[in-house]
């Protein structure tokens, strides 16, 4: 009889009604919280207030760097016309401001890797054309010392989720940092470019993985584009045909927000 009871217990699974009651009981004890810390999460995990305040970039943007501006699609902003970028095109899901900053920093510094799939879904829409063109997706790398302290690379978390969502090959180590660089926060555009000059490379054993391919580089935030350009130069030097960039958020102009 005990064996039969055990067999029954192994076969029995609660039905949808029982599961719903169980989830309801758990919600009473542990009220659901949005990923941004607010109450009552909506689809995607953010609170109603956060969703309404995030400035998604769904209007015209510069075809080069992705900054929003009021011109026809395909046009490039004055900055891109004056100084062509090392990468081909960049797209961001939203503006980097006080609202988007909070969940991005939670992913970056507070172990909230559960936010990566949400950001990947944002990018699958905002950078749809770039994702469709990509032969492979690669993250902006962290230096090994910084990776050891942080324990994960936030760009890699988003890139991996985007690759899985789109069915695009994922190249986690196509790029490496050749030297440790101080944080980019608080630096001017020229200072950021000097800070990361020559800091990225494609390992010799990975050159065949990028040669002749269209690579999509993924990062969390684009400010001046110095980091993205450093990655693009390294990939093109290794033989990549084109390098596009997809970021969760980008600044519209210089701000005092920390990254």
C-alpha positions in Angstrom: 0.0 0.0 0.0 2.9 2.3 0.8 4.4 1.7 -2.6 1.0 2.5 -4.2 0.7 5.7 -2.2 4.2 6.6 -3.2 3.4 6.0 -6.9 0.3 8.1 -6.6 2.2 10.9 -5.0 4.8 10.8 -7.7 2.1 10.9 -10.4 -0.2 13.6 -8.9 0.2 17.2 -9.9 -2.0 20.1 -8.8 -4.4 21.4 -11.4 -4.7 25.0 -12.6 -7.2 25.9 -9.9 -5.0 24.6 -7.1 -2.0 26.4 -8.6 -3.9 29.7 -8.8 -5.0 29.4 -5.1 -1.4 28.6 -4.1 -0.1 31.7 -6.0 -2.8 33.8 -4.5 -1.8 32.7 -1.0 1.8 33.4 -1.7 0.9 36.9 -3.0 -0.9 37.7 0.3 2.2 36.7 2.3 4.8 38.1 -0.1 3.1 40.9 -2.2 4.6 41.0 -5.7 7.0 43.8 -6.3 8.0 45.3 -9.7 11.6 45.0 -10.9 12.1 48.7 -10.4 11.1 48.4 -6.8 7.5 49.7 -7.2 4.3 47.9 -6.4 2.0 45.9 -8.6 4.3 44.9 -11.6 2.8 45.1 -15.1 3.8 43.1 -18.1 7.6 43.1 -18.3 8.0 43.4 -14.6 8.0 47.2 -14.2 5.6 49.2 -12.1 2.9 51.3 -13.8 4.7 54.5 -12.8 8.0 53.4 -14.3 6.5 52.3 -17.6 4.8 55.7 -18.0 8.0 57.6 -17.3 10.5 55.7 -19.4 11.3 57.6 -22.6 11.4 54.8 -25.2 13.1 55.9 -28.5 10.3 55.1 -31.0 10.6 58.3 -33.1 13.1 59.4 -35.7 16.8 58.9 -34.6 20.2 59.6 -36.2 21.0 56.6 -38.5 24.5 56.7 -37.2 24.6 57.1 -33.4 20.8 56.6 -32.7 20.4 60.0 -30.9 16.8 61.2 -31.3 16.3 64.2 -33.6 13.6 65.6 -35.9 14.7 64.6 -39.3 13.7 61.9 -41.8 14.7 58.3 -41.0 18.1 57.5 -42.6 19.5 61.0 -41.9 22.6 61.5 -39.8 23.1 64.1 -37.0 25.6 66.9 -37.4 28.0 65.2 -35.0 28.1 62.0 -37.1 28.5 64.0 -40.3 31.4 66.0 -38.7 33.2 62.9 -37.3 32.1 59.5 -38.7 32.0 56.8 -36.1 34.1 53.6 -36.1 30.9 51.6 -35.7 28.3 51.6 -38.6 25.0 52.2 -36.7 23.8 52.3 -33.1 20.4 52.0 -31.6 19.1 52.4 -28.0 15.9 51.2 -26.5 15.4 54.3 -24.3 17.0 57.5 -23.0 19.3 57.3 -20.0 17.6 59.5 -17.4 16.5 59.3 -13.7 13.8 56.7 -14.5 15.8 54.3 -16.7 18.9 54.7 -14.6 17.5 52.9 -11.6 16.9 49.5 -13.2 20.0 49.7 -15.3 22.2 50.3 -12.2 20.4 47.5 -10.4 21.5 45.2 -13.3 25.0 46.6 -13.2 25.8 46.8 -9.5 23.0 45.0 -7.5 23.0 41.5 -8.9 19.7 42.0 -10.7 20.5 39.8 -13.6 16.8 39.0 -13.8 16.4 42.3 -15.6 18.5 41.2 -18.6 15.7 39.4 -20.4 13.5 42.4 -20.1 16.2 44.7 -21.6 16.8 42.1 -24.3 13.1 42.3 -25.3 13.4 46.1 -25.4 16.4 45.8 -27.8 14.7 43.2 -30.0 12.2 46.0 -30.8 14.3 49.1 -30.8 17.2 47.5 -32.7 15.1 45.1 -34.8 16.8 45.9 -38.1 20.3 45.6 -36.6 19.5 42.3 -34.9 18.1 40.9 -38.1 21.3 41.9 -40.0 23.6 40.5 -37.4 25.6 37.3 -38.0 26.6 37.2 -34.4 26.1 39.1 -31.1 29.0 40.1 -28.8 29.1 41.9 -25.5 31.3 44.8 -24.5 33.9 43.0 -22.3 34.9 43.7 -18.7 38.6 43.5 -17.7 39.2 40.3 -15.7 39.9 42.2 -12.5 36.6 44.1 -12.7 34.8 40.9 -13.7 36.2 39.2 -10.6 34.9 42.0 -8.3 31.5 42.3 -10.0 31.1 38.5 -10.6 29.3 39.0 -13.9 29.3 41.3 -17.0 26.0 43.1 -17.3 26.5 43.6 -21.0 27.0 39.9 -21.5 23.8 39.1 -19.6 21.8 41.3 -22.0 23.7 40.1 -25.0 23.1 36.4 -24.1 19.4 37.0 -23.6 19.1 38.9 -26.9 21.0 36.2 -28.8 18.7 33.5 -27.3 15.6 35.6 -28.1 16.6 36.2 -31.7 18.3 32.9 -32.5 21.5 34.7 -33.3 24.9 33.1 -32.6 26.4 34.5 -29.4 30.1 35.2 -29.1 30.9 35.8 -25.4 34.6 36.2 -25.8 35.0 37.7 -29.3 36.3 40.8 -27.5 38.7 41.2 -24.6 40.0 44.2 -22.7 43.8 44.3 -23.1 44.2 46.6 -20.0 42.3 47.8 -17.0 40.8 51.3 -17.6 39.4 53.7 -15.0 35.7 54.2 -15.0 34.4 56.4 -17.8 32.0 58.3 -15.5 32.7 62.1 -15.4 35.0 62.2 -18.4 34.6 64.4 -21.4 34.2 62.8 -24.9 37.9 63.3 -25.7 38.8 62.0 -22.2 36.7 58.9 -22.7 38.3 58.2 -26.1 41.8 58.5 -24.6 40.8 56.3 -21.7 39.8 53.4 -23.8 42.2 53.9 -26.7 43.7 50.5 -27.6 41.9 48.8 -24.7 40.0 46.3 -26.8 41.1 43.4 -29.0 39.9 40.2 -30.7 42.0 37.3 -29.4 43.9 35.6 -32.2 42.0 32.3 -31.6 38.7 34.2 -32.2 39.6 36.1 -35.4 38.0 33.4 -37.6 34.7 33.8 -35.6 34.3 37.4 -36.6 36.1 37.6 -40.0 33.7 38.5 -42.8 30.7 38.8 -40.4 28.3 41.5 -39.4 28.7 41.8 -35.6 26.2 43.4 -33.2 27.9 44.7 -30.1 25.7 45.0 -27.0 26.2 47.3 -24.0 24.1 48.8 -21.2 24.6 52.5 -21.8 26.0 54.7 -24.7 27.3 58.1 -23.7 29.8 59.5 -26.1 30.3 56.2 -28.0 34.0 55.9 -27.1 33.7 52.4 -25.8 31.5 51.2 -28.7 34.0 52.7 -31.1 36.9 51.0 -29.4 35.1 47.7 -29.8 34.3 48.4 -33.4 37.9 49.2 -34.3 39.1 46.0 -32.8 36.5 43.9 -34.6 37.1 45.5 -37.9 40.8 45.1 -37.5 40.1 41.4 -37.1 38.2 41.3 -40.3 34.5 42.0 -39.4 32.6 43.3 -42.3 30.4 45.7 -40.2 29.9 46.5 -36.6 26.6 47.8 -35.2 25.8 48.6 -31.6 22.7 48.0 -29.5 22.4 49.5 -26.0 19.6 49.6 -23.4 19.9 53.3 -23.0 21.7 56.3 -24.3 22.2 59.9 -23.1 20.7 62.6 -25.2 23.3 65.2 -24.0 25.9 65.6 -21.3 24.3 65.0 -17.8 25.4 64.6 -14.3 24.0 61.1 -14.0 26.5 58.5 -12.9 26.8 55.2 -14.8 
